[in-house]
Amino acid sequence: MITSFSKGYSQVLLQNNVVSGLFFFLATGIAFFNMGHPEILYFSAISAALSPFFAWYLRYPDE
């Protein structure tokens, strides 16, 4: 689950890497908390967590 979550974030940067996805999540989290809008991070985390579920539900291939 963590792998698919972080790969979802890394695809925003057009990379398929777990580490870059975690870095991007942490960087956006720090930026949005400093700007006073933590709800943006919450909603983006929810959408990144739900996307693997919907891919499984719609029976997309694993690759």
N, CA, C and O atoms as a Tripos MOL2 file, in Angstrom:
@<TRIPOS>MOLECULE
protein
  252   251    63     0     0
PROTEIN
NO_CHARGES

@<TRIPOS>ATOM
      1 N           0.8260   -1.1950    0.0000 N.3       1 MET1
      2 CA          0.0000    0.0000    0.0000 C.3       1 MET1
      3 C           0.8650    1.2510    0.0000 C.2       1 MET1
      4 O           0.5580    2.2130   -0.7030 O.2       1 MET1
      5 N           1.9400    1.2510    0.7770 N.am      2 ILE2
      6 CA          2.8260    2.4130    0.8140 C.3       2 ILE2
      7 C           3.5230    2.5940   -0.5280 C.2       2 ILE2
      8 O           3.7370    3.7210   -0.9730 O.2       2 ILE2
      9 N           3.8740    1.4930   -1.1670 N.am      3 THR3
     10 CA          4.5320    1.5760   -2.4650 C.3       3 THR3
     11 C           3.6160    2.1980   -3.5010 C.2       3 THR3
     12 O           4.0400    3.0850   -4.2420 O.2       3 THR3
     13 N           2.3740    1.7560   -3.5700 N.am      4 SER4
     14 CA          1.4570    2.3210   -4.5530 C.3       4 SER4
     15 C           1.1020    3.7610   -4.2090 C.2       4 SER4
     16 O           0.9010    4.5760   -5.1100 O.2       4 SER4
     17 N           1.0220    4.0880   -2.9210 N.am      5 PHE5
     18 CA          0.7640    5.4620   -2.4980 C.3       5 PHE5
     19 C           1.8890    6.3900   -2.9340 C.2       5 PHE5
     20 O           1.6350    7.4430   -3.5180 O.2       5 PHE5
     21 N           3.1220    6.0090   -2.6560 N.am      6 SER6
     22 CA          4.2480    6.8820   -2.9980 C.3       6 SER6
     23 C           4.4970    6.9230   -4.5010 C.2       6 SER6
     24 O           4.9510    7.9440   -5.0180 O.2       6 SER6
     25 N           4.2130    5.8400   -5.2110 N.am      7 LYS7
     26 CA          4.3400    5.8740   -6.6760 C.3       7 LYS7
     27 C           3.2860    6.7830   -7.2910 C.2       7 LYS7
     28 O           3.5260    7.3910   -8.3340 O.2       7 LYS7
     29 N           2.1360    6.8810   -6.6630 N.am      8 GLY8
     30 CA          1.1150    7.8100   -7.1380 C.3       8 GLY8
     31 C           1.5760    9.2450   -7.0340 C.2       8 GLY8
     32 O           1.2940   10.0540   -7.9180 O.2       8 GLY8
     33 N           2.2810    9.5710   -5.9670 N.am      9 TYR9
     34 CA          2.8280   10.9210   -5.8380 C.3       9 TYR9
     35 C           3.9980   11.1340   -6.7920 C.2       9 TYR9
     36 O           4.1490   12.2260   -7.3410 O.2       9 TYR9
     37 N           4.8160   10.1310   -6.9980 N.am     10 SER10
     38 CA          5.9810   10.3200   -7.8650 C.3      10 SER10
     39 C           5.5880   10.4510   -9.3270 C.2      10 SER10
     40 O           6.3450   11.0180  -10.1150 O.2      10 SER10
     41 N           4.4230    9.9400   -9.7080 N.am     11 GLN11
     42 CA          3.9840   10.0830  -11.0930 C.3      11 GLN11
     43 C           3.6190   11.5150  -11.4240 C.2      11 GLN11
     44 O           3.5550   11.8710  -12.6010 O.2      11 GLN11
     45 N           3.3780   12.3470  -10.4200 N.am     12 VAL12
     46 CA          3.1580   13.7640  -10.6640 C.3      12 VAL12
     47 C           4.4300   14.3830  -11.2440 C.2      12 VAL12
     48 O           4.3650   15.2830  -12.0810 O.2      12 VAL12
     49 N           5.5690   13.9020  -10.7990 N.am     13 LEU13
     50 CA          6.8570   14.3750  -11.3000 C.3      13 LEU13
     51 C           7.3440   13.5600  -12.4940 C.2      13 LEU13
     52 O           8.4900   13.7020  -12.9190 O.2      13 LEU13
     53 N           6.4640   12.6970  -13.0400 N.am     14 LEU14
     54 CA          6.7700   11.8390  -14.1860 C.3      14 LEU14
     55 C           7.9140   10.8740  -13.8950 C.2      14 LEU14
     56 O           8.7280   10.5820  -14.7720 O.2      14 LEU14
     57 N           7.9710   10.3840  -12.6630 N.am     15 GLN15
     58 CA          8.9580    9.3900  -12.2650 C.3      15 GLN15
     59 C           8.2320    8.2210  -11.6310 C.2      15 GLN15
     60 O           7.1900    8.4070  -11.0030 O.2      15 GLN15
     61 N           8.7520    7.0510  -11.7820 N.am     16 ASN16
     62 CA          8.1410    5.8670  -11.1830 C.3      16 ASN16
     63 C           9.0680    5.3460  -10.0890 C.2      16 ASN16
     64 O           9.6330    4.2580  -10.1970 O.2      16 ASN16
     65 N           9.2110    6.1410   -9.0410 N.am     17 ASN17
     66 CA         10.1600    5.8350   -7.9910 C.3      17 ASN17
     67 C           9.4880    6.0390   -6.6340 C.2      17 ASN17
     68 O           8.8240    7.0520   -6.4160 O.2      17 ASN17
     69 N           9.6550    5.0930   -5.7340 N.am     18 VAL18
     70 CA          9.0390    5.1650   -4.4140 C.3      18 VAL18
     71 C           9.6630    6.2850   -3.5850 C.2      18 VAL18
     72 O           8.9480    7.0150   -2.9000 O.2      18 VAL18
     73 N          10.9640    6.4260   -3.6400 N.am     19 VAL19
     74 CA         11.6610    7.4190   -2.8190 C.3      19 VAL19
     75 C          11.2830    8.8370   -3.2390 C.2      19 VAL19
     76 O          11.0600    9.6950   -2.3850 O.2      19 VAL19
     77 N          11.2080    9.0910   -4.5430 N.am     20 SER20
     78 CA         10.8330   10.4310   -4.9850 C.3      20 SER20
     79 C           9.3840   10.7420   -4.6170 C.2      20 SER20
     80 O           9.0550   11.8990   -4.3570 O.2      20 SER20
     81 N           8.5150    9.7330   -4.5890 N.am     21 GLY21
     82 CA          7.1380    9.9510   -4.1680 C.3      21 GLY21
     83 C           7.0390   10.3190   -2.7010 C.2      21 GLY21
     84 O           6.2750   11.2120   -2.3350 O.2      21 GLY21
     85 N           7.8080    9.6360   -1.8520 N.am     22 LEU22
     86 CA          7.8140    9.9860   -0.4250 C.3      22 LEU22
     87 C           8.3970   11.3740   -0.1940 C.2      22 LEU22
     88 O           7.9080   12.1300    0.6460 O.2      22 LEU22
     89 N           9.4430   11.7030   -0.9440 N.am     23 PHE23
     90 CA         10.0310   13.0350   -0.8210 C.3      23 PHE23
     91 C           9.0350   14.1050   -1.2500 C.2      23 PHE23
     92 O           8.8990   15.1270   -0.5780 O.2      23 PHE23
     93 N           8.3390   13.8840   -2.3550 N.am     24 PHE24
     94 CA          7.3640   14.8500   -2.8400 C.3      24 PHE24
     95 C           6.2140   15.0100   -1.8530 C.2      24 PHE24
     96 O           5.7260   16.1230   -1.6540 O.2      24 PHE24
     97 N           5.7720   13.9190   -1.2330 N.am     25 PHE25
     98 CA          4.7150   13.9910   -0.2300 C.3      25 PHE25
     99 C           5.1670   14.8130    0.9850 C.2      25 PHE25
    100 O           4.4180   15.6530    1.4830 O.2      25 PHE25
    101 N           6.3790   14.5670    1.4510 N.am     26 LEU26
    102 CA          6.8910   15.3310    2.5950 C.3      26 LEU26
    103 C           7.0980   16.7970    2.2550 C.2      26 LEU26
    104 O           6.7910   17.6720    3.0650 O.2      26 LEU26
    105 N           7.6160   17.0730    1.0640 N.am     27 ALA27
    106 CA          7.8590   18.4590    0.6590 C.3      27 ALA27
    107 C           6.5520   19.2340    0.5180 C.2      27 ALA27
    108 O           6.4600   20.3790    0.9610 O.2      27 ALA27
    109 N           5.5480   18.6250   -0.0910 N.am     28 THR28
    110 CA          4.2650   19.3200   -0.2090 C.3      28 THR28
    111 C           3.5860   19.4570    1.1480 C.2      28 THR28
    112 O           2.9030   20.4480    1.4060 O.2      28 THR28
    113 N           3.7720   18.4690    2.0100 N.am     29 GLY29
    114 CA          3.2030   18.5680    3.3510 C.3      29 GLY29
    115 C           3.7740   19.7330    4.1320 C.2      29 GLY29
    116 O           3.0340   20.4820    4.7700 O.2      29 GLY29
    117 N           5.0680   19.8870    4.0860 N.am     30 ILE30
    118 CA          5.7170   21.0020    4.7840 C.3      30 ILE30
    119 C           5.2800   22.3340    4.1870 C.2      30 ILE30
    120 O           5.0220   23.2880    4.9210 O.2      30 ILE30
    121 N           5.1950   22.4060    2.8590 N.am     31 ALA31
    122 CA          4.8080   23.6550    2.2030 C.3      31 ALA31
    123 C           3.3700   24.0430    2.5430 C.2      31 ALA31
    124 O           3.1030   25.2050    2.8480 O.2      31 ALA31
    125 N           2.4510   23.0960    2.4930 N.am     32 PHE32
    126 CA          1.0540   23.4340    2.7560 C.3      32 PHE32
    127 C           0.8030   23.7490    4.2210 C.2      32 PHE32
    128 O          -0.0410   24.5900    4.5300 O.2      32 PHE32
    129 N           1.5160   23.0950    5.1310 N.am     33 PHE33
    130 CA          1.3700   23.4410    6.5440 C.3      33 PHE33
    131 C           1.9260   24.8260    6.8240 C.2      33 PHE33
    132 O           1.3640   25.5710    7.6270 O.2      33 PHE33
    133 N           3.0210   25.1760    6.1720 N.am     34 ASN34
    134 CA          3.5780   26.5100    6.3710 C.3      34 ASN34
    135 C           2.6970   27.5940    5.7730 C.2      34 ASN34
    136 O           2.6840   28.7180    6.2740 O.2      34 ASN34
    137 N           1.9630   27.2800    4.7140 N.am     35 MET35
    138 CA          1.0540   28.2550    4.1050 C.3      35 MET35
    139 C          -0.2680   28.3400    4.8510 C.2      35 MET35
    140 O          -1.0660   29.2390    4.5850 O.2      35 MET35
    141 N          -0.5120   27.4340    5.7700 N.am     36 GLY36
    142 CA         -1.7350   27.4590    6.5540 C.3      36 GLY36
    143 C          -2.9000   26.7370    5.9040 C.2      36 GLY36
    144 O          -4.0540   26.9980    6.2440 O.2      36 GLY36
    145 N          -2.6180   25.8260    4.9700 N.am     37 HIS37
    146 CA         -3.6750   25.0690    4.2940 C.3      37 HIS37
    147 C          -3.3930   23.5670    4.3660 C.2      37 HIS37
    148 O          -3.1200   22.9440    3.3400 O.2      37 HIS37
    149 N          -3.4550   22.9820    5.5530 N.am     38 PRO38
    150 CA         -3.1630   21.5430    5.6600 C.3      38 PRO38
    151 C          -4.2330   20.6670    5.0220 C.2      38 PRO38
    152 O          -3.9780   19.4970    4.7370 O.2      38 PRO38
    153 N          -5.4270   21.2090    4.7920 N.am     39 GLU39
    154 CA         -6.4820   20.3920    4.1900 C.3      39 GLU39
    155 C          -6.1380   19.9630    2.7680 C.2      39 GLU39
    156 O          -6.6230   18.9300    2.3060 O.2      39 GLU39
    157 N          -5.3160   20.7290    2.0720 N.am     40 ILE40
    158 CA         -4.8890   20.3440    0.7270 C.3      40 ILE40
    159 C          -4.0660   19.0640    0.7900 C.2      40 ILE40
    160 O          -4.2260   18.1800   -0.0510 O.2      40 ILE40
    161 N          -3.1920   18.9630    1.7740 N.am     41 LEU41
    162 CA         -2.3940   17.7470    1.9430 C.3      41 LEU41
    163 C          -3.2800   16.5650    2.3070 C.2      41 LEU41
    164 O          -3.0590   15.4580    1.8150 O.2      41 LEU41
    165 N          -4.2730   16.7760    3.1530 N.am     42 TYR42
    166 CA         -5.1690   15.6890    3.5380 C.3      42 TYR42
    167 C          -5.9300   15.1480    2.3310 C.2      42 TYR42
    168 O          -6.0250   13.9350    2.1430 O.2      42 TYR42
    169 N          -6.4710   16.0520    1.5150 N.am     43 PHE43
    170 CA         -7.2390   15.6150    0.3520 C.3      43 PHE43
    171 C          -6.3600   14.9440   -0.6940 C.2      43 PHE43
    172 O          -6.7900   13.9920   -1.3450 O.2      43 PHE43
    173 N          -5.1410   15.4270   -0.8620 N.am     44 SER44
    174 CA         -4.2560   14.7800   -1.8280 C.3      44 SER44
    175 C          -3.8110   13.4030   -1.3340 C.2      44 SER44
    176 O          -3.6360   12.4880   -2.1380 O.2      44 SER44
    177 N          -3.6310   13.2500   -0.0390 N.am     45 ALA45
    178 CA         -3.2740   11.9400    0.5120 C.3      45 ALA45
    179 C          -4.4330   10.9560    0.3740 C.2      45 ALA45
    180 O          -4.2230    9.7790    0.0790 O.2      45 ALA45
    181 N          -5.6510   11.4390    0.5850 N.am     46 ILE46
    182 CA         -6.8160   10.5670    0.4130 C.3      46 ILE46
    183 C          -6.9380   10.1270   -1.0360 C.2      46 ILE46
    184 O          -7.2090    8.9570   -1.3070 O.2      46 ILE46
    185 N          -6.7430   11.0500   -1.9710 N.am     47 SER47
    186 CA         -6.8640   10.6830   -3.3830 C.3      47 SER47
    187 C          -5.7530    9.7380   -3.8140 C.2      47 SER47
    188 O          -5.9870    8.8410   -4.6230 O.2      47 SER47
    189 N          -4.5450    9.9260   -3.2850 N.am     48 ALA48
    190 CA         -3.4540    9.0110   -3.6220 C.3      48 ALA48
    191 C          -3.6840    7.6260   -3.0200 C.2      48 ALA48
    192 O          -3.2540    6.6240   -3.5910 O.2      48 ALA48
    193 N          -4.3510    7.5650   -1.8880 N.am     49 ALA49
    194 CA         -4.6380    6.2680   -1.2740 C.3      49 ALA49
    195 C          -5.8150    5.5670   -1.9560 C.2      49 ALA49
    196 O          -5.8550    4.3370   -1.9920 O.2      49 ALA49
    197 N          -6.7630    6.3170   -2.4900 N.am     50 LEU50
    198 CA         -7.9190    5.7130   -3.1380 C.3      50 LEU50
    199 C          -7.6500    5.2680   -4.5720 C.2      50 LEU50
    200 O          -8.3500    4.3930   -5.0820 O.2      50 LEU50
    201 N          -6.6710    5.8390   -5.2180 N.am     51 SER51
    202 CA         -6.4210    5.4900   -6.6230 C.3      51 SER51
    203 C          -6.0480    4.0190   -6.8250 C.2      51 SER51
    204 O          -6.5330    3.4330   -7.7930 O.2      51 SER51
    205 N          -5.2230    3.3740   -5.9880 N.am     52 PRO52
    206 CA         -4.9870    1.9390   -6.1800 C.3      52 PRO52
    207 C          -6.2490    1.0900   -5.9720 C.2      52 PRO52
    208 O          -6.4370    0.0660   -6.6290 O.2      52 PRO52
    209 N          -7.1010    1.5320   -5.0560 N.am     53 PHE53
    210 CA         -8.3410    0.7980   -4.8330 C.3      53 PHE53
    211 C          -9.2290    0.8480   -6.0810 C.2      53 PHE53
    212 O          -9.7750   -0.1740   -6.4960 O.2      53 PHE53
    213 N          -9.3710    2.0250   -6.6710 N.am     54 PHE54
    214 CA        -10.2020    2.1330   -7.8600 C.3      54 PHE54
    215 C          -9.5940    1.4010   -9.0440 C.2      54 PHE54
    216 O         -10.3260    0.8550   -9.8710 O.2      54 PHE54
    217 N          -8.2830    1.3780   -9.1420 N.am     55 ALA55
    218 CA         -7.6430    0.6070  -10.2120 C.3      55 ALA55
    219 C          -7.9150   -0.8820  -10.0320 C.2      55 ALA55
    220 O          -8.1550   -1.5910  -11.0100 O.2      55 ALA55
    221 N          -7.8810   -1.3570   -8.8010 N.am     56 TRP56
    222 CA         -8.1940   -2.7570   -8.5290 C.3      56 TRP56
    223 C          -9.6710   -3.0330   -8.8110 C.2      56 TRP56
    224 O         -10.0120   -4.0610   -9.3980 O.2      56 TRP56
    225 N         -10.5400   -2.1230   -8.3970 N.am     57 TYR57
    226 CA        -11.9700   -2.3090   -8.5820 C.3      57 TYR57
    227 C         -12.3530   -2.3210  -10.0650 C.2      57 TYR57
    228 O         -13.2380   -3.0770  -10.4640 O.2      57 TYR57
    229 N         -11.7090   -1.5080  -10.8710 N.am     58 LEU58
    230 CA        -11.9810   -1.4540  -12.3030 C.3      58 LEU58
    231 C         -11.1930   -2.4960  -13.0870 C.2      58 LEU58
    232 O         -11.2860   -2.5660  -14.3130 O.2      58 LEU58
    233 N         -10.4110   -3.3090  -12.3630 N.am     59 ARG59
    234 CA         -9.6480   -4.4410  -12.9220 C.3      59 ARG59
    235 C          -8.6190   -4.0200  -13.9660 C.2      59 ARG59
    236 O          -8.4900   -4.6410  -15.0210 O.2      59 ARG59
    237 N          -7.8930   -2.9530  -13.6490 N.am     60 TYR60
    238 CA         -6.7790   -2.5720  -14.5110 C.3      60 TYR60
    239 C          -5.6370   -3.5530  -14.2980 C.2      60 TYR60
    240 O          -5.4810   -4.0650  -13.1900 O.2      60 TYR60
    241 N          -4.8300   -3.8350  -15.3250 N.am     61 PRO61
    242 CA         -3.7060   -4.7550  -15.1370 C.3      61 PRO61
    243 C          -2.6510   -4.1640  -14.1960 C.2      61 PRO61
    244 O          -2.5080   -2.9460  -14.0920 O.2      61 PRO61
    245 N          -1.9270   -5.0380  -13.5220 N.am     62 ASP62
    246 CA         -0.9370   -4.6000  -12.5240 C.3      62 ASP62
    247 C           0.1970   -3.7830  -13.1280 C.2      62 ASP62
    248 O           0.6810   -2.8410  -12.5010 O.2      62 ASP62
    249 N           0.6200   -4.1270  -14.3160 N.am     63 GLU63
    250 CA          1.7350   -3.3990  -14.9110 C.3      63 GLU63
    251 C           1.2410   -2.1020  -15.4820 C.2      63 GLU63
    252 O           2.0270   -1.3320  -16.0330 O.2      63 GLU63
@<TRIPOS>BOND
     1     1     2 1
     2     2     3 1
     3     3     4 2
     4     3     5 am
     5     5     6 1
     6     6     7 1
     7     7     8 2
     8     7     9 am
     9     9    10 1
    10    10    11 1
    11    11    12 2
    12    11    13 am
    13    13    14 1
    14    14    15 1
    15    15    16 2
    16    15    17 am
    17    17    18 1
    18    18    19 1
    19    19    20 2
    20    19    21 am
    21    21    22 1
    22    22    23 1
    23    23    24 2
    24    23    25 am
    25    25    26 1
    26    26    27 1
    27    27    28 2
    28    27    29 am
    29    29    30 1
    30    30    31 1
    31    31    32 2
    32    31    33 am
    33    33    34 1
    34    34    35 1
    35    35    36 2
    36    35    37 am
    37    37    38 1
    38    38    39 1
    39    39    40 2
    40    39    41 am
    41    41    42 1
    42    42    43 1
    43    43    44 2
    44    43    45 am
    45    45    46 1
    46    46    47 1
    47    47    48 2
    48    47    49 am
    49    49    50 1
    50    50    51 1
    51    51    52 2
    52    51    53 am
    53    53    54 1
    54    54    55 1
    55    55    56 2
    56    55    57 am
    57    57    58 1
    58    58    59 1
    59    59    60 2
    60    59    61 am
    61    61    62 1
    62    62    63 1
    63    63    64 2
    64    63    65 am
    65    65    66 1
    66    66    67 1
    67    67    68 2
    68    67    69 am
    69    69    70 1
    70    70    71 1
    71    71    72 2
    72    71    73 am
    73    73    74 1
    74    74    75 1
    75    75    76 2
    76    75    77 am
    77    77    78 1
    78    78    79 1
    79    79    80 2
    80    79    81 am
    81    81    82 1
    82    82    83 1
    83    83    84 2
    84    83    85 am
    85    85    86 1
    86    86    87 1
    87    87    88 2
    88    87    89 am
    89    89    90 1
    90    90    91 1
    91    91    92 2
    92    91    93 am
    93    93    94 1
    94    94    95 1
    95    95    96 2
    96    95    97 am
    97    97    98 1
    98    98    99 1
    99    99   100 2
   100    99   101 am
   101   101   102 1
   102   102   103 1
   103   103   104 2
   104   103   105 am
   105   105   106 1
   106   106   107 1
   107   107   108 2
   108   107   109 am
   109   109   110 1
   110   110   111 1
   111   111   112 2
   112   111   113 am
   113   113   114 1
   114   114   115 1
   115   115   116 2
   116   115   117 am
   117   117   118 1
   118   118   119 1
   119   119   120 2
   120   119   121 am
   121   121   122 1
   122   122   123 1
   123   123   124 2
   124   123   125 am
   125   125   126 1
   126   126   127 1
   127   127   128 2
   128   127   129 am
   129   129   130 1
   130   130   131 1
   131   131   132 2
   132   131   133 am
   133   133   134 1
   134   134   135 1
   135   135   136 2
   136   135   137 am
   137   137   138 1
   138   138   139 1
   139   139   140 2
   140   139   141 am
   141   141   142 1
   142   142   143 1
   143   143   144 2
   144   143   145 am
   145   145   146 1
   146   146   147 1
   147   147   148 2
   148   147   149 am
   149   149   150 1
   150   150   151 1
   151   151   152 2
   152   151   153 am
   153   153   154 1
   154   154   155 1
   155   155   156 2
   156   155   157 am
   157   157   158 1
   158   158   159 1
   159   159   160 2
   160   159   161 am
   161   161   162 1
   162   162   163 1
   163   163   164 2
   164   163   165 am
   165   165   166 1
   166   166   167 1
   167   167   168 2
   168   167   169 am
   169   169   170 1
   170   170   171 1
   171   171   172 2
   172   171   173 am
   173   173   174 1
   174   174   175 1
   175   175   176 2
   176   175   177 am
   177   177   178 1
   178   178   179 1
   179   179   180 2
   180   179   181 am
   181   181   182 1
   182   182   183 1
   183   183   184 2
   184   183   185 am
   185   185   186 1
   186   186   187 1
   187   187   188 2
   188   187   189 am
   189   189   190 1
   190   190   191 1
   191   191   192 2
   192   191   193 am
   193   193   194 1
   194   194   195 1
   195   195   196 2
   196   195   197 am
   197   197   198 1
   198   198   199 1
   199   199   200 2
   200   199   201 am
   201   201   202 1
   202   202   203 1
   203   203   204 2
   204   203   205 am
   205   205   206 1
   206   206   207 1
   207   207   208 2
   208   207   209 am
   209   209   210 1
   210   210   211 1
   211   211   212 2
   212   211   213 am
   213   213   214 1
   214   214   215 1
   215   215   216 2
   216   215   217 am
   217   217   218 1
   218   218   219 1
   219   219   220 2
   220   219   221 am
   221   221   222 1
   222   222   223 1
   223   223   224 2
   224   223   225 am
   225   225   226 1
   226   226   227 1
   227   227   228 2
   228   227   229 am
   229   229   230 1
   230   230   231 1
   231   231   232 2
   232   231   233 am
   233   233   234 1
   234   234   235 1
   235   235   236 2
   236   235   237 am
   237   237   238 1
   238   238   239 1
   239   239   240 2
   240   239   241 am
   241   241   242 1
   242   242   243 1
   243   243   244 2
   244   243   245 am
   245   245   246 1
   246   246   247 1
   247   247   248 2
   248   247   249 am
   249   249   250 1
   250   250   251 1
   251   251   252 2
@<TRIPOS>SUBSTRUCTURE
     1 MET1         2 RESIDUE 1 A MET
     2 ILE2         6 RESIDUE 1 A ILE
     3 THR3        10 RESIDUE 1 A THR
     4 SER4        14 RESIDUE 1 A SER
     5 PHE5        18 RESIDUE 1 A PHE
     6 SER6        22 RESIDUE 1 A SER
     7 LYS7        26 RESIDUE 1 A LYS
     8 GLY8        30 RESIDUE 1 A GLY
     9 TYR9        34 RESIDUE 1 A TYR
    10 SER10       38 RESIDUE 1 A SER
    11 GLN11       42 RESIDUE 1 A GLN
    12 VAL12       46 RESIDUE 1 A VAL
    13 LEU13       50 RESIDUE 1 A LEU
    14 LEU14       54 RESIDUE 1 A LEU
    15 GLN15       58 RESIDUE 1 A GLN
    16 ASN16       62 RESIDUE 1 A ASN
    17 ASN17       66 RESIDUE 1 A ASN
    18 VAL18       70 RESIDUE 1 A VAL
    19 VAL19       74 RESIDUE 1 A VAL
    20 SER20       78 RESIDUE 1 A SER
    21 GLY21       82 RESIDUE 1 A GLY
    22 LEU22       86 RESIDUE 1 A LEU
    23 PHE23       90 RESIDUE 1 A PHE
    24 PHE24       94 RESIDUE 1 A PHE
    25 PHE25       98 RESIDUE 1 A PHE
    26 LEU26      102 RESIDUE 1 A LEU
    27 ALA27      106 RESIDUE 1 A ALA
    28 THR28      110 RESIDUE 1 A THR
    29 GLY29      114 RESIDUE 1 A GLY
    30 ILE30      118 RESIDUE 1 A ILE
    31 ALA31      122 RESIDUE 1 A ALA
    32 PHE32      126 RESIDUE 1 A PHE
    33 PHE33      130 RESIDUE 1 A PHE
    34 ASN34      134 RESIDUE 1 A ASN
    35 MET35      138 RESIDUE 1 A MET
    36 GLY36      142 RESIDUE 1 A GLY
    37 HIS37      146 RESIDUE 1 A HIS
    38 PRO38      150 RESIDUE 1 A PRO
    39 GLU39      154 RESIDUE 1 A GLU
    40 ILE40      158 RESIDUE 1 A ILE
    41 LEU41      162 RESIDUE 1 A LEU
    42 TYR42      166 RESIDUE 1 A TYR
    43 PHE43      170 RESIDUE 1 A PHE
    44 SER44      174 RESIDUE 1 A SER
    45 ALA45      178 RESIDUE 1 A ALA
    46 ILE46      182 RESIDUE 1 A ILE
    47 SER47      186 RESIDUE 1 A SER
    48 ALA48      190 RESIDUE 1 A ALA
    49 ALA49      194 RESIDUE 1 A ALA
    50 LEU50      198 RESIDUE 1 A LEU
    51 SER51      202 RESIDUE 1 A SER
    52 PRO52      206 RESIDUE 1 A PRO
    53 PHE53      210 RESIDUE 1 A PHE
    54 PHE54      214 RESIDUE 1 A PHE
    55 ALA55      218 RESIDUE 1 A ALA
    56 TRP56      222 RESIDUE 1 A TRP
    57 TYR57      226 RESIDUE 1 A TYR
    58 LEU58      230 RESIDUE 1 A LEU
    59 ARG59      234 RESIDUE 1 A ARG
    60 TYR60      238 RESIDUE 1 A TYR
    61 PRO61      242 RESIDUE 1 A PRO
    62 ASP62      246 RESIDUE 1 A ASP
    63 GLU63      250 RESIDUE 1 A GLU
